[in-house]
Amino acid sequence: MAGFATYLEKDLLNENFKHEVENVSRFMFYMNPLKPSLEFVREGEKARLFFRELSEAGLSGQTQANYLKSLKRFLKYHTVITDLRHDSRGLWNDAKFFMEELSSLQLSCAKLVTKEISQRRHAILTEKNHLNPEDCWAVLRAAKHDFLVIVGKVYPEETPLELKECCLLLYYLEAIVILKHLQQAGVVEHMTVQEWMKRTRDESGYTVIGVKEHRSSTRRVAAFALSSEEEKWFETYFSHVRPQLLASNWSKRATDPQGGDERFFVSTSGKPIYNASNDLQRLHQRYQLDPVTSQIARRVFGTATKNMTDSEKTLVADYLSHSAATAQDVVAAKEGTIRATRGAVRSAAPGSNQGSDVQAAYDRLLQTHPVTLDGDVPDRTVRSQTSGQFQRQLYERWLKAQMKLRVKHVLSHFGRREPTESRVNAWIKKQGWKSNVPSAASILKDWKPTGSVKTASAPDL
């Protein structure tokens, strides 16, 4: 068993190898409670009885599938990695045959797992259809007072927290990532210290964090944008609470709270959190609220985009699917989800004239800060003085108007003959624009020849 554990951890790089070892140990104890032995491979009927009893005990098909997967790995270790083939050829043959039996059990178990998944999806479609984005954050509102009291103890007082206080603070931060920033549980579980240290700040005040490894996908980096207030909470946890939690784990790696490969979120035992979904459910139970999962929150936000424009829908979709390419894209996508939230709330109160209010505020801003080709976007203070409520919308509208102006300016220079992308890039670079720079690809996409057919063929000077 020790060799199997090493094989899982070192060769297969299995982070939850102890869970698989425990699965195999429980099975072996069932097969022979007096002595651990590979002889169980010769008792196929009793092994099948074990899985029938798991089903009768109410364990899910996925749990049974996990047992089967662990057993197959255990036998693969003994039949391929160890010297069992040379030490006991007969037992090796029986182990290979037993693995085939496990494969047949996996086929029947897979049908059960598929059925359970369909039932869960059906339940999601038929339940909680009345929720809007604000409802998904009920637990954040309910726990916020207690959370802020705990944060106040840590900073600036730096008072050591009780275990239950550490637990609440940890659960709340996990809930922010899952419910407010619509990330799947795997993002919370796999976020590292190094990724926190490499966070970037946007000029609008958001802090963008990218998580490379997560269960939802290995092809895209999961990214989310924290507000300045949220970043302070996360920094308080990282600088003051996390070291306290690590102190309870005396392993060698845990002694370095700044370790680059260390998980950012650690449990009250000082080890990386294992199941963020369970933590989120416990937080809901503590405040006697119906649980809202990551899947439910993401579906609710997706539904909330139905009254948005196509471009805004795309922003929310980007935030949900981790397809935003840059930090600015992530911030823009985050703002799209915020608008989806506000839009869903406003839908309950028809007759809102926010659109005209934003336009009026924008018109006032243009009186003092008109959109120019080479001007800088009005800073946050100026926008807030114009309209504290709509300062973000003013920022977006001003930049959008300047982008249109710059695109038009570039197109006017290449009016007769379609330029190459390199020529467009070189000319844009000469303008000296540092931000809000149009891309050559977008310019070429919108390019059309001006003038007559004869002038269109003449080269640009």
N, C-alpha and C positions, 0 to 999 in steps of 0.2 A: 504493500500500500504506500509506503514511503517513496519507493521508486516511481510508482504511478503518479504521485503528487508532484515529484520533480519533473517528470515527463510532461505533465500538463502545464506546469508553470514555466519551465525553461524551453522546452521544445515547441509546444503549441502556443506559448505566450498567453495562456488562459488566466485572466485576472481573477475569475471566480472559481479557481481550481478546487478550493476547499469544499465548495458546495457539491462538486462532482464526486469528490472522494467520500463525502458523507453519504451521498446517494448509493454508491457502491457498498459502503460499509453496512448500511441498513439492509440492503438486499442480501449481503453475505450472512448477516446475523440471522435473517429470516430463514435462509437455507440451512444454516448450521450454527445455532446459538452457542455451541461449546468451543468451536475452533474455526478460525478463518481458513478457507481452503478453496482451491480451484476445482475441487471435485464437483462443485455445483453444476458444471457444464454437462454432467452426466445425469442430471435430474431435470429434464425439460418440462415434465408434467408439473412438478412442484413450482418451477419458475413461472409457468403460465398461471398457476393458482395465485402467486404473489400479485400479479398484475390484475387478476380478477378481483382480489380483495382490495386493491387500491381503488378500483372503480366503485365497488360496493361501499367503500368508506367515504365516497363523495369527492375524491380527488379529481381534478380536471384532466381532460385528455392531454393538455400541454404538460402537466406535471408527470404523467405517465410517459410521455414522449421524452422528457428530460431524463428520467430513469433509464430508459432504453438507450438513449444516446451515451450516457455515462458508462453503462455496462459495455457497450460496443467499443468505446475508447479503451476501457480497462482491458478487454480481451485483445484488442489490437496491440496494446502495449506488450502484453505477454507473448503474443504469437509472432510479433515482428521485432520488437526491441530487445526482449530478454533472450536467454538461451534455452527457453522451454523446448524448442524444436529438437535440440540435441539431447537435453536432459531427460525428456519424457515424450517420445514421439507419439505414443498413444493418447496422452492427455492433450497434446498439441492438436492432433486430428479432431478430438472431441470438442475442443475449444473452437476450432474453425467451423465445425458443423453447428455448434450452438449459436455462433454469430449469424448463421443463415436463418436459424429459428427466430432470432431477435429481429432480423430484417423483415420476416413475415409478420411479426407482431407490430412492427413500425408501420406497415402498410395499413393494417386495420386501425391503428391508433391515429394515423394521419386523417382518416375519414372522420373520426370523432373530433379532432382538433378543428377541421374545416367546418364541421357542424356548429361547434361552439363559437367560432369566429363569426359565422353567419348570424347566429342568435344575438351576439353582442352588437353587431352592426345594425341589426333590425331594431334592437332596443334603443340604440343611439338615434335612429331615424324617427322612432315613435315617441320617445320621451324627451322632456326638456325642450320641446320646440318653442316654448314661450320665452326662453331666455334671450336677453340681448347682451351685448358686451359688458355693460355695467353690472349685470347680474353675475357674470363670471368673476367679478372682482369683489363679491360680497365678503368673502373671507378676509381679503386684504383690508377692507374697511373695518370689519369687526375686530381684527387683531391689531390694527395700527396703533391704538393708544397704548396697549401693553408693550408693543414692540418699541415704541419711542421712549417709553419709560426705561426699558432695558438699555437702549442705546445711550440714553442720558447717563446711566450708571457707568458705562464703559468710557464714554468720551464726553466731557474732558476729565471726569473724575478718575477714570482708570480703576474702578472698583472691580475686583474679581467677581464673576457671576456664579450663581448657583447652577447646577446641572440643568434644571428645568428651564432656567432663563436662557442658557446657551441653546437649548433645544428649540425653544420658541423663536429665537432670533434666526437660527439656521433654517427652520421650516419657512419662516416668512420670506427670507431672501430666495429660497428655492421657489416659493409660490410666485414671487415677482417675475422670475425668469420664465416660468411655465405659463402662468395665467396672463400676465400683463404683456410679456414680450413673446408669447405664443411659441415658445421653444418646447421641443419634446424632452421627455425626462432624460434621455441619453445625453443631451447637451449639458444638463446640470451635473450628471454623474461623471462625465469625462472632461469637463473644463479643468485646465491645469493652471498652476501658479504662473508658469511662463506666459501663458496666453493672457492672464490678467496683467502681468507686468508690461506686455507689449500692446496694451490697449491704446487707442488713438482718440484724440479729441477733435470734434468738429467745431467750426467757428460759431455754430448756432447753440453750442452748449452741451451737446450730446457726447457721450463717450461710447465708442464702438468696440466691442469685444468679438473676436473670431475664435471659434472652437473647431479644430481640425478633425478630431476623431469623435464620432458620435454614432449611435446605433441607427439613426434614421437614414444616414447615407455616408459613404466613404468617398464620394466623388466631389462633394461640395462642402465648403466651409460654412458652418452655421454661424451667423452673426446677428447680434442684437445691439440696440442703442440705449444705453442708460441715461436718464436725466442726471443733471448735476447733483440733485438731492440723493438719488439712488446710488450714484457713484460714491458719495460720502458714506452711505450706509455700508456698502460693500468694502470700502477701505477700512472702516471701523472694524468690521468683522475680520478682515485679513490681518490687520496690524495688532489687534488687541484680543479678539475672541479665539481666532484660529490657533494662535500659539498656546492658549490655555487648554484647548481641546487636544492638541498634539502632545501636551505634557502627560496625558493619560496613556499614551502609547509609547512604550519604551523601546520600540524597534529602532534600529540604527538609522533608517532613512527618515523616520519621523522627527529626528532631532534637529533637522534643518528646515525651519518654517518657510525659508525662501527657496527651497529646492525647485529647480526648473521643471522637473517631470512630476512633481507632486500634484495630486488632485487639489483643486481649490477648495471644494466643499468636503469637509471631514465630519464624521459623526461624533457623538459625545464620547465614544470610545477612542477617538483619535485616529480612526481608520477612515479611508474613503467611503463616502456614503454608497450604499448598495442599491437602494431602490427609492428614487425620488418620488415616484408615484405614490408609494405607501406613505412617505413623509407628508405629501400634500393631503392625502386622505385623513391622516391623523390630525392635521391642522383644522380641517373642516369639522371633524368630530369634536375637537376641543371647544369649538364655538357653536356646536349643535346646528350645523348647516349641512344641507345636502351636498355631497361631494361633486365637484366639477373637475373633470379630468382634462388633461392636455388635449385629447382628441375632441372633447365637447367644446372647449374654448376655441380651438382652431376652426371648428365647423361653424360656430356661432359668428365668429368674426368674418368668415368667408360669406356667410349668408347676409351679413350686415352691409355688404358692398352692393347689393342689388340696386340701390338708388344712386349709386355713384357713377361718375363718368368712366369711360373705358380706361383712360389713363390712370385714374385713381384705383380702379379695380386691379390693374396691373401692378401697382405699387404694393397693395395688400398681398397679392399673390406672390410677389417677389419675397416679401417678408416671411410668408409661410413656407415657401419652398426653398429658401436659402439660395436664391438665384441672383441676389444683388452682388455686383462685382466689386464695388469699391466702398470705402467708408461713407462717402457722400450718398451713394445709392442706398446704403443701409439706413441712413438717417431719413432720406426721402421716403423710403418704404415704411419706416416707423411712423412718420407723419401721416402716411396714408391710412395706417391702422387707427391712429388717433381720430382722424376725420371720420372713419367708419364708425367709431364709437359715438362721436358727437352726432353723426347723422342718424344713428339708430335711436338715440335718445330724443332727438328733435322730431323724429317721425311720430312719436307719441303726442306731440303738441303741434298740430298742423297750423299753418299760417305764419310760421317763423319767417322773418325778413332779414335773416343774417346775411344773405348774399348782397343785398343792397347796402347793409351796414358796412360790410367789408369794402365795397366799392367806394362808398363815401369816405372811408378812412384812407383808402389808397389815393383818392383824388386829393385829399389834404396833404398827404405825404409828397405827392408830385409837385405841389406848389412850392415847397421848400427844397426838395431834392429830386429834380427831374431826372428821368432816365437819359443817360448820355453814353456815347460809345466807349469812352475811356474812364468813366466815373466808377467810384467804389460804392457798393451797396450801403445804404444807410445802416449804421450800427444799431445794436439792440436797444440802446438807450433812446436813440432818436425814434425808432419805431414804437417803442413803448410809450413815449410821450405823445405820439400821434394816436395810438390806440393800444393800450395794454392787453386788451382781449384778443386783438387780431394781429399782434406784432409778427407772428410766424407767417400768417397769410400775406402780410405786406412784404415780408422778406422774399417769399416765393414769387409773388407777382412782379416785384421789381426786377429780380434776376431773370425771370422769364421774358419780360419786356426787353431787357438789355440783350439777352441771347438772340431774340428775333432781330434786334437792331444790328447786331454784329454779323449774323448770318446774311442779312440783306446786304450789308457792307461788303462782305467777302464775295458774294455772288455778283455784285455789281462790277467787281474788278475782273472777273472771268466771264464776261457777258457774251462773247462771240464764239469762243471755241472751248470745248470741254477740256479742262486741265487734268493733269495726272494728280494722284493723291499726294505725291511727294512735293509737287509745286504748290499745292494748296497748303500743306503743312509748313513749308518754308515761308510762304507769304504771311500766314497767321502768326508764325513765330516772330516775324519782324515787327508786328504790331505792339509787342511788349506786354500783352495781356497776361496777368499772373493767375487769375481765377475766372470762372465762368467763361471758359474758352470753348468755342464750338469745335467739333471734331471735323476733320477733313472728310470722313465717311458721310456724315450728315450733310455736309455742303454738296458733295457730289450727288447725293441722293436727290437733293432739291434743285440741282442745276438744270437750267433750260437755256438754250441759245436765245439771244436778243437780236432784234433787227431782222433784216430780210435774209433769204436763203443765201444771197451772194456774200453779205457781210458775215454770215455765220461761218463761212469757210475760211475767212481771212484770219491769219495768225494774230495773237495778242502781242503787243509791243512791250 
